[in-house]
Each structure stands twice: as C-alpha cells, then as structure tokens.
C-alpha cells in the first residue's frame, strides 16, 4: 500500500502559508520557526546587527572551552557585495530573484558564465 504524506508549513507569526523553517539560537537555546519569505526576511534584518557584531560558532553547537572563536573574515562584506551585484544583474537580465535568501543556482551559473 502506498502512502503520501503532505506537510504544509504555516507561518508561526501570521498564520499564512510559510515557505521555510528558520533555525536560530539565543542564550544557548535553539529555536525553529516556520515563516513566509517576507517574515524570514524581517527576522534576518532584525538579527543582522547582532550577527555582524558576533562571532560564529558554527553548526556544531557551543564552542568547547579549548576551541577558538571563529575569526571574522574580510570575505563576508565581499560576498554581500557580490550577492548585491548578482541580484542587480539578474533583475536586469530577466531573472526573478528575491531581495534576501539564497540565490538560485541557475542564476549564479548564468551570472558567472556572463562574467567570465
């Protein structure tokens, strides 16, 4: 017998359809929240100043007492600038790309091909 399970995400803030589940942590407690693209963007915008000022621990949880904090690289601002340029290029070349979130691979490939 076949079974099909369909999971529908509902935005935990406004009850409308959600696009994704976002994970974040505060004070050693991890949270997940289902959000629409718009609300996920609002969350990221609100957290941006704290992320910029903080140190990344990675995905493995809290750092051990002997581990070194993640170093802040100069690459992060360069990546942001490149992402802005890719989004601008994509919009000018007929691709639909949201202002925040992951840039689709097909757009990245097209951009890189055009800028070789």
C-alpha positions, 0 to 999 in steps of 0.5 A: 500500500502506498502512502503520501504524506503532505506537510504544509508549513504555516507561518508561526507569526501570521498564520499564512502559508510559510515557505521555510523553517528558520533555525536560530539560537539565543542564550544557548537555546535553539529555536525553529520557526516556520515563516513566509519569505517576507517574515524570514526576511524581517527576522534576518534584518532584525538579527543582522546587527547582532550577527555582524557584531558576533562571532560564529560558532558554527553548526556544531553547537557551543564552542568547547572551552579549548576551541577558538572563536571563529575569526571574522573574515574580510570575505563576508562584506565581499560576498554581500557585495557580490550577492548585491551585484548578482541580484542587480544583474539578474533583475536586469537580465530577466531573472526573478530573484528575491531581495534576501535568501539564497540565490538560485543556482541557475542564476549564479551559473548564468551570472558567472558564465556572463562574467567570465 
